[in-house]
Amino acid sequence: MSNTFEQMQKDLYAGKADEVKAGVQKALAEKSSPQEILEKGLIAGMDQVGRDFKAGDLFIPEVLACARAMHTGLEVLRPLLAETGQGGGRSTLGKLVIGTVQGDMHDIGKNLVSMMLEGAGFEVADLGIDVPPAKFVEAVRSQGPKIVGMAAMLTTTMPVMKTIIEALTQAGLRDKVKVIVGGAPVTSAYAKQIGADAYAPDAATAVDVSRGLAA
């Protein structure tokens, strides 16, 4: 691996957005392909962040800084990846739709998952917070994602997840997507109970599980 990619990974891990952007531009000047920079620089860097976050060596504020640095580099690469036909400029693993369910205004956890998924190579369509079932259904119908991610941070909003899965079934879309759920009160048992395909207790696990679902 080139020194440029090694440095890019170190800068990303340190949350140094300007340095990551400069590293991407340097790698391009050195004739590295946009896809190579994405995989060997940004995705490899975020993989290390995910591993250390899962191990408890990094915490949410640090991971958010890493994700923002990754995004800075990604902004440089997007138009170039689009030119070469790499997943509309963002995707190596496919499209994923994510949102916090209706009645729930929490977004920090969902935003962290969204950014780490994008850092892993997914094209992420973030529907935001307080997302009603109909909006999830419309997003699946219009965008054709491989995966739908739902977050609930309140016990009172957890049942909405089941409603969304039922709405996808009624719309004839349930068998076209994998559904992953998460959030503080959510458990793997609850995920099974409502018919979700997977559960993730944290952002790093969400990346690992989503990669498995997309394979």
N, C-alpha and C positions, 0 to 999 in steps of 0.2 A: 504493500500500500504506500502511496506517495506521501511525502511529508505534508503536502497541502491538505490531503484528506485527514491525516492524523491531527493536524492543527485545527482543522474545521470542527472535528469531533470534540476536541478539548475546549474550544471556544464556545461551542453549543452547550456543552456540559456546564460551563461556567456562566451561561446565560448572557454571553456577550454578543448582542444582536449585530452591532456594527462590524465586529470582527468576522462574524459568520458570513455576512453579506460580502465583505471584502474577500473572504476565502473562496466563496462561490465564483466571484468575478475573476480571481486569480486562477482558479482551476479551469475556467472557460478559456482564459488567455493561454493556458498551457495545453489547450486542445483536448481537454477531457470532455466527453459527451455529457449533455444535460442529464441523461438517465444514469450515467455512471456517478455523477456528482450527487444526484438524489439518493442513490443506493449506498455508495461507499462513504459519503459525507454525512448527509442529513439523517437518513433512516438509520444508519449504523450508530450515529451519535444518539438518536432518540431511543434506540434499543438499549443502550447502556444506561440511559436515564431511567427507562422503565424497569430494568433489572434492579437498579439501586433503590428506586422508589419502593418496589415490592419488598426489598430486603430491609427497608427502614433506614437506609443511609441518606435518603433525600426526603424532603417534606414538600407539601403542596406549594408553598410560595416559590421554592427553588425550582420545582418542576414546571410551574407556570412560566418562570423566567426562561427556562430552557426551551419551552414550547414556543414562546414569543421569538426567541432567537432563531429557532428552526423556521418559523413563518417568514422571517425577514429574508432568509436564504431562499425559501420556496418562491417568494414573490419574484425574485430574479429569474428563477428557472421556469416558472409557469408558461410564459409566452414561448419560450424555446422548446419546452416539452410539447406544447400544443402544435407547433410547427412540424414536429417529427411524428405527430399522431400518437403520442403517449397518453392515452386515456384522457383526452381533453385537457391535458396539461397538469393533471393532478394525480392520476390514478395508476397504481401498479396492481392493486388488489381488487379493484372494483368499487362500486358506489355503496355508500351507507347513509341511511337517513337516521337522524337522532333528535330527540326532544325530551323535555320535561313535561310530564302529562298534565292534563287539564286540572286546574285548581291548585297547582304547585308552582310557586314562584322561585324556587331555588335553582341557581344556575352555575355555581362554582364547580361542583363535582361534574356536572354535565359538560361544562366548558373544558374542563381538564381532560375528560375522556375524548371529547371531540378533537382537541388539539393533538393529543397523543395518537389518536387513530390516523389523523392526517399525516403526522410525522412518521407513521408506520407505512404509509403508502396508499391509504384509502382516499377516495374522493368523498368528502363528507358534506352532506346537506344538513345543516343545523337548523331545525325548525323553531328553536328558542324555548321559551317557558310557557306554561299554561296552554299546552297544545291539545285541542279537542280531538276525539277519535276521527272525525271527518277529515281533519287536516292531515293526519297520518295516512289515511286511506288515499287521499288525493295525491299525496307525495309519492306513495308507492305506485299508484296508477300512472302518474305523469313522468316519474323519474326512473322507474325500473331498477331500484337498488337490489343488491344481493341480501342486504341485512337491514333490519330496523332495530334501533336501540332506543329503549324507553327508560327514563329515570323517574323515580318517585322518592322524595325525601320525607314524606309524611305518611303515617299509617292510614290517614283518611283519604289519601289520593291513590294508594296502592290498587284499590279495586278498578280504577280507570284503566289500568294495564290490561285487565281481563276484558273490559269493554272494547278496547282497541283491537285485541286479538279476535274477538267475536266479530267486530266490524270488518276486519280484513277477511275473515272467513265468509261472511255474508256477501262481500264484494267479489268473491271468487279469486282473491289475491293471496290468501294465506299460504298456499302451497308454492308460491313464487318467491317467497322471502324467508330468511331465518330471523327469528326474533330473540334478541338478547335484552335482559332486564337487569337493573341495578338500582342502588340507592340505600341509604342507611337502614331503613326498616325491612328491606327486601331480603329474602333468603332463597337458597337453592330449592328448598321444599316448596316455597310459594311459587317459584318460577315453574316448577313441574305441575303444580296444582292448577295454574291458569293456562297451561299449554304452551309456555315459552320454550324455545329451543335451548337456551343457555342463560346462565346467571354469572355476573361478575361482581365480586365484592369491592373492587377498586379499579382505578384507571389502567394500571399496568396489566392486570388480569383481563380487563376488557379487550385490550389489544391482542393478547395471546389467544383468547377465546374467539375473537372476531376473525383472526387469521385462520384459525381452524375451520370456522364456519364458511369462510370464503374459498377454502381450498377445493 
